């Protein structure tokens, strides 16, 4: 892929955005201002990535030349630099290629990750907890922040449902592939005869919606308060802190009871509701994508089986791209880069194929 023409176009656009953000009237339209600042940051990072790649290519060319130097010490030092550069450059080229392709603006956003236990009873709830910890550790590896918005624990220490908010740079871009059905095959702790059980959990990753994206009109909402259930001691028996929000036009309902404050629970419920409504709108837009791409990046449909985690064989298989790795525990410890890069490369290939057909 020839980058120079696309980089020149980004430089021109960057100059336009530099002028736009210096305009004192920028924040007269909050939604437009937010989109302008996001695009400015994204293009700035793309141009910096291009400069880094150009520097590495020059260094590689120079070291290849010096590897043939008459001075053995210089030649040896130059030769030692070649392999690391040869490994780093293709990864940066993939990163740049992805950055230059048309993209969904939601990729820059924070994300809400909703995990629900599926088939398999208690074992499914334990697996849901494993997935939650995997995303938490992945967030920590990338210096993102995570916050527990809502949780419904199971009696065995897992979760029937849990919702995380993960904040940082381009969170939705990296987590969007996780939506779908995750299947686990392992021997449960309660299994006395050593039989392998199959259970599932569903994951839905939603870009965080801002108030300017989704306007919630009071007439469209019915808000109810009630007593929180589950563990919590005497507090939940005395205080009506749980909040249920019904969005009448869509029929969506969100319940939050994890916090002790009724106000905080209402705030979290509205945050989750905005994200779900924004996701519905995004899904409608995604219908214009090819069926092949929709199957790769996931549409949030809970019926779409995307991955199997086989504990006896320490194997993870991503069914969308046929990727298999035997480093299951490493993955569950939050090292998701291998599968993430593979999914990103597959998406790039599909989008380039689509572009060539148009």
C-alpha positions as CSV (number, residue, x, y, z in Angstrom):
1,X,0.0,0.0,0.0
2,X,1.4,3.4,-1.0
3,X,1.2,5.7,2.0
4,X,2.6,9.0,0.6
5,X,-0.6,10.2,-1.1
6,X,-2.8,9.4,1.9
7,X,-0.3,11.1,4.3
8,X,-0.3,14.2,2.2
9,X,-4.1,14.3,2.4
10,X,-3.9,13.9,6.2
11,X,-1.5,16.8,6.4
12,X,-3.9,19.0,4.5
13,X,-6.8,18.0,6.7
14,X,-4.6,18.5,9.9
15,X,-4.0,22.1,8.9
16,X,-7.8,22.6,8.5
17,X,-8.4,21.1,11.9
18,X,-5.6,23.2,13.5
19,X,-7.5,26.3,12.2
20,X,-10.8,25.0,13.4
21,X,-9.7,24.3,17.0
22,X,-8.2,27.8,17.3
23,X,-11.6,29.3,16.4
24,X,-13.2,30.7,19.6
25,X,-16.6,29.7,18.3
26,X,-15.6,26.0,18.3
27,X,-17.6,25.1,21.4
28,X,-20.8,26.8,20.2
29,X,-21.7,23.3,18.9
30,X,-20.5,20.8,21.6
31,X,-21.0,17.7,19.5
32,X,-19.1,19.1,16.5
33,X,-16.4,20.4,18.8
34,X,-16.0,16.9,20.3
35,X,-15.8,15.3,16.9
36,X,-13.3,17.9,15.7
37,X,-11.0,17.4,18.7
38,X,-11.1,13.6,18.2
39,X,-10.2,13.8,14.6
40,X,-7.4,16.3,15.3
41,X,-5.9,14.0,17.9
42,X,-6.2,10.9,15.6
43,X,-4.6,12.6,12.6
44,X,-1.8,14.0,14.8
45,X,-1.1,10.5,16.0
46,X,-1.2,9.1,12.5
47,X,1.4,11.7,11.3
48,X,3.6,10.9,14.2
49,X,3.4,7.2,13.4
50,X,4.4,8.0,9.8
51,X,7.5,9.9,11.0
52,X,8.4,7.1,13.3
53,X,8.1,4.6,10.5
54,X,10.1,6.7,8.1
55,X,12.9,7.0,10.8
56,X,13.0,3.3,11.3
57,X,13.2,2.6,7.6
58,X,16.1,5.0,7.3
59,X,17.8,3.4,10.2
60,X,17.3,-0.1,8.7
61,X,18.8,1.1,5.4
62,X,21.7,2.7,7.1
63,X,22.4,-0.4,9.3
64,X,22.3,-2.7,6.3
65,X,24.9,-0.5,4.6
66,X,27.1,-0.3,7.7
67,X,26.9,-4.1,8.1
68,X,29.2,-4.3,5.2
69,X,31.7,-1.8,6.6
70,X,35.4,-2.7,6.6
71,X,35.6,-2.0,10.3
72,X,34.5,-5.3,12.0
73,X,33.2,-3.6,15.2
74,X,31.0,-1.1,13.2
75,X,29.8,-4.0,11.0
76,X,28.9,-6.1,14.0
77,X,27.0,-3.3,15.8
78,X,25.1,-2.5,12.6
79,X,24.2,-6.1,12.0
80,X,22.8,-6.5,15.5
81,X,20.4,-3.7,14.9
82,X,18.9,-5.1,11.7
83,X,16.7,-7.9,13.1
84,X,14.9,-5.8,15.7
85,X,14.2,-3.2,13.0
86,X,12.9,-5.8,10.6
87,X,10.5,-7.1,13.2
88,X,9.2,-3.7,14.3
89,X,8.7,-2.1,10.9
90,X,5.9,-4.5,9.7
91,X,3.9,-4.0,12.9
92,X,4.1,-0.3,12.5
93,X,3.1,-0.6,8.8
94,X,0.0,-2.5,9.8
95,X,-0.8,0.1,12.5
96,X,-0.4,2.9,9.9
97,X,-2.4,1.0,7.3
98,X,-5.3,0.7,9.8
99,X,-5.0,4.3,10.8
100,X,-5.3,5.4,7.1
101,X,-8.3,3.4,6.3
102,X,-11.8,5.0,6.7
103,X,-12.9,4.3,10.2
104,X,-15.9,4.5,12.5
105,X,-15.5,7.6,14.7
106,X,-16.7,5.5,17.6
107,X,-13.4,3.6,17.7
108,X,-11.8,6.5,19.5
109,X,-14.2,6.2,22.4
110,X,-14.3,4.5,25.8
111,X,-16.3,1.3,26.0
112,X,-18.8,-0.4,28.1
113,X,-18.3,-4.2,28.3
114,X,-21.3,-6.2,29.3
115,X,-20.7,-9.8,30.2
116,X,-23.5,-12.3,30.9
117,X,-23.4,-15.9,32.0
118,X,-25.0,-18.1,29.3
119,X,-25.6,-21.8,29.2
120,X,-23.9,-23.9,31.9
121,X,-25.4,-22.6,35.2
122,X,-22.8,-22.0,37.9
123,X,-19.9,-22.8,35.7
124,X,-21.1,-20.2,33.1
125,X,-21.1,-17.5,35.9
126,X,-17.5,-18.5,36.9
127,X,-16.5,-18.2,33.2
128,X,-18.1,-14.7,33.1
129,X,-15.9,-13.7,36.0
130,X,-12.8,-15.1,34.2
131,X,-13.7,-12.9,31.1
132,X,-14.2,-9.9,33.3
133,X,-10.7,-10.4,34.9
134,X,-9.2,-10.9,31.4
135,X,-10.5,-7.5,30.3
136,X,-9.5,-5.8,33.5
137,X,-5.9,-7.1,33.1
138,X,-5.8,-6.2,29.4
139,X,-6.9,-2.6,30.4
140,X,-4.2,-2.5,33.0
141,X,-1.5,-3.6,30.5
142,X,-2.6,-0.7,28.2
143,X,-2.7,1.8,31.1
144,X,-6.4,2.2,30.7
145,X,-8.8,2.6,33.6
146,X,-11.7,0.3,34.4
147,X,-14.7,0.9,36.6
148,X,-17.4,-1.5,37.7
149,X,-20.8,-0.1,36.7
150,X,-23.1,-3.0,37.6
151,X,-22.7,-6.6,38.9
152,X,-25.0,-9.4,39.7
153,X,-22.9,-12.0,41.6
154,X,-23.8,-15.7,41.5
155,X,-23.8,-17.8,44.7
156,X,-20.6,-19.6,43.7
157,X,-18.5,-16.5,43.3
158,X,-19.0,-15.8,39.7
159,X,-21.3,-13.3,37.9
160,X,-24.7,-13.7,36.3
161,X,-24.1,-10.3,34.7
162,X,-21.4,-7.6,35.0
163,X,-20.8,-4.3,33.2
164,X,-17.4,-2.6,33.1
165,X,-16.6,0.8,31.8
166,X,-13.1,0.9,30.3
167,X,-11.5,4.3,29.6
168,X,-8.4,5.3,27.7
169,X,-7.1,5.8,24.2
170,X,-9.1,4.1,21.4
171,X,-10.6,1.6,23.8
172,X,-13.5,0.6,21.5
173,X,-11.1,0.1,18.6
174,X,-9.3,-2.7,20.4
175,X,-12.3,-4.2,22.2
176,X,-14.9,-4.1,19.5
177,X,-13.9,-7.6,18.3
178,X,-15.0,-9.2,21.7
179,X,-18.7,-9.0,21.1
180,X,-20.4,-12.4,20.7
181,X,-20.6,-15.8,22.4
182,X,-17.5,-17.1,24.2
183,X,-17.5,-20.8,24.9
184,X,-15.4,-22.6,27.5
185,X,-14.6,-26.3,27.8
186,X,-13.1,-27.4,31.1
187,X,-13.7,-29.6,34.2
188,X,-15.7,-27.6,36.8
189,X,-14.4,-27.6,40.3
190,X,-17.7,-29.3,41.4
191,X,-17.2,-32.1,38.9
192,X,-16.3,-35.3,40.8
193,X,-15.8,-37.6,37.9
194,X,-13.5,-35.4,35.8
195,X,-15.9,-34.8,33.0
196,X,-15.4,-31.8,30.7
197,X,-18.3,-29.4,30.6
198,X,-19.1,-26.8,28.0
199,X,-20.5,-23.5,29.1
200,X,-20.9,-20.1,27.5
201,X,-20.9,-16.4,28.3
202,X,-22.0,-13.5,26.1
203,X,-20.1,-10.3,25.7
204,X,-21.4,-7.0,24.2
205,X,-18.9,-4.2,23.8
206,X,-20.6,-0.8,23.3
207,X,-18.9,2.6,22.6
208,X,-19.6,5.1,25.3
209,X,-22.3,7.5,24.3
210,X,-22.1,11.2,25.3
211,X,-25.1,13.3,26.1
212,X,-24.7,15.1,22.8
213,X,-25.0,11.7,21.0
214,X,-28.1,10.5,22.7
215,X,-30.7,13.0,24.0
216,X,-32.8,11.4,26.7
217,X,-36.1,13.2,27.0
218,X,-37.8,13.0,30.4
219,X,-41.1,12.2,28.8
220,X,-39.5,9.1,27.2
221,X,-38.3,7.7,30.6
222,X,-39.9,6.0,33.5
223,X,-37.6,5.8,36.5
224,X,-38.4,3.6,39.5
225,X,-36.6,3.1,42.7
226,X,-36.7,-0.1,44.7
227,X,-34.8,-2.1,47.3
228,X,-31.5,-3.6,46.1
229,X,-31.3,-7.4,46.1
230,X,-28.5,-9.9,46.7
231,X,-25.6,-9.6,49.2
232,X,-25.1,-6.3,51.0
233,X,-26.1,-6.9,54.6
234,X,-28.6,-4.7,56.4
235,X,-28.1,-1.7,54.2
236,X,-30.0,-3.2,51.2
237,X,-32.8,-4.2,53.4
238,X,-33.4,-0.7,54.7
239,X,-32.6,1.5,51.7
240,X,-34.4,1.8,48.3
241,X,-31.1,2.4,46.4
242,X,-31.7,0.3,43.3
243,X,-32.9,2.3,40.2
244,X,-34.7,1.0,37.2
245,X,-34.9,3.1,34.1
246,X,-37.3,2.3,31.3
247,X,-36.9,3.9,27.9
248,X,-40.4,3.9,26.5
249,X,-39.8,4.4,22.8
250,X,-37.3,1.5,22.5
251,X,-38.5,-0.7,25.3
252,X,-35.0,-0.9,26.8
253,X,-34.7,-1.3,30.6
254,X,-31.6,-0.8,32.7
255,X,-31.4,-1.7,36.4
256,X,-28.5,-0.5,38.6
257,X,-28.2,-1.6,42.3
258,X,-24.5,-2.0,42.8
259,X,-23.9,1.3,44.5
260,X,-25.3,2.4,47.8
261,X,-26.3,5.8,46.5
262,X,-29.6,6.1,44.6
263,X,-28.2,9.1,42.7
264,X,-25.1,7.2,41.6
265,X,-27.2,4.2,40.5
266,X,-29.4,6.5,38.5
267,X,-26.4,8.1,36.9
268,X,-24.9,4.7,36.0
269,X,-28.2,3.5,34.6
270,X,-28.5,6.5,32.3
271,X,-24.9,6.0,31.2
272,X,-25.6,2.3,30.3
273,X,-28.9,3.3,28.6
274,X,-27.2,5.9,26.4
275,X,-24.6,3.3,25.4
276,X,-27.2,0.8,24.4
277,X,-29.2,3.3,22.4
278,X,-26.0,4.5,20.7
279,X,-25.1,0.9,19.9
280,X,-28.5,0.4,18.3
281,X,-27.9,3.4,16.0
282,X,-24.4,2.2,15.2
283,X,-25.7,-1.3,14.3
284,X,-28.2,0.3,11.9
285,X,-25.3,2.0,10.2
286,X,-23.3,-1.2,10.1
287,X,-26.0,-2.9,8.0
288,X,-24.4,-1.1,5.0
289,X,-21.2,-3.1,5.6
290,X,-20.6,-6.4,3.8
291,X,-21.8,-9.5,5.5
292,X,-18.2,-10.8,5.6
293,X,-17.0,-7.8,7.6
294,X,-20.0,-7.9,9.9
295,X,-19.1,-11.5,10.8
296,X,-15.5,-10.5,11.5
297,X,-15.9,-7.5,13.7
298,X,-19.1,-8.7,15.3
299,X,-22.4,-6.9,15.6
300,X,-23.0,-7.4,19.2
301,X,-25.4,-10.2,18.5
302,X,-25.3,-12.7,21.3
303,X,-26.0,-15.6,19.1
304,X,-22.7,-15.3,17.2
305,X,-20.2,-17.8,18.6
306,X,-16.7,-16.2,18.2
307,X,-14.3,-18.1,20.4
308,X,-13.6,-21.3,22.3
309,X,-11.4,-21.6,25.4
310,X,-10.3,-25.2,25.9
311,X,-8.6,-25.7,29.3
312,X,-7.5,-29.3,29.0
313,X,-5.5,-28.5,25.9
314,X,-4.6,-24.9,27.0
315,X,-6.1,-23.8,23.6
316,X,-8.0,-20.8,22.4
317,X,-9.6,-20.8,19.0
318,X,-11.1,-17.7,17.4
319,X,-13.6,-19.1,14.9
320,X,-13.9,-16.0,12.8
321,X,-10.3,-16.1,11.4
322,X,-9.3,-19.7,12.3
323,X,-6.7,-18.5,14.8
324,X,-5.5,-21.1,17.4
325,X,-3.1,-20.4,20.2
326,X,-2.0,-22.8,23.0
327,X,-1.2,-20.0,25.4
328,X,-4.6,-19.9,27.1
329,X,-3.5,-18.8,30.5
330,X,-1.4,-16.0,29.0
331,X,-4.5,-14.8,27.2
332,X,-6.6,-14.9,30.4
333,X,-3.9,-12.9,32.2
334,X,-4.7,-10.1,29.8
335,X,-2.1,-10.6,27.1
336,X,-4.6,-10.2,24.2
337,X,-2.2,-8.6,21.7
338,X,-1.7,-11.7,19.5
339,X,-5.4,-12.3,18.8
340,X,-6.1,-8.6,18.6
341,X,-3.4,-8.0,16.0
342,X,-4.6,-11.0,14.0
343,X,-8.2,-9.7,14.0
344,X,-7.1,-6.2,13.0
345,X,-5.0,-7.6,10.1
346,X,-8.0,-9.7,8.9
347,X,-10.2,-6.6,9.1
348,X,-7.7,-4.6,7.1
349,X,-7.5,-7.3,4.4
350,X,-11.3,-7.4,4.1
351,X,-11.7,-3.7,3.9
352,X,-9.0,-3.4,1.3
353,X,-10.7,-6.1,-0.7
354,X,-14.0,-4.2,-0.4
355,X,-12.4,-1.0,-1.5
356,X,-10.9,-2.7,-4.6
357,X,-14.3,-3.9,-5.6
358,X,-15.9,-0.5,-5.5
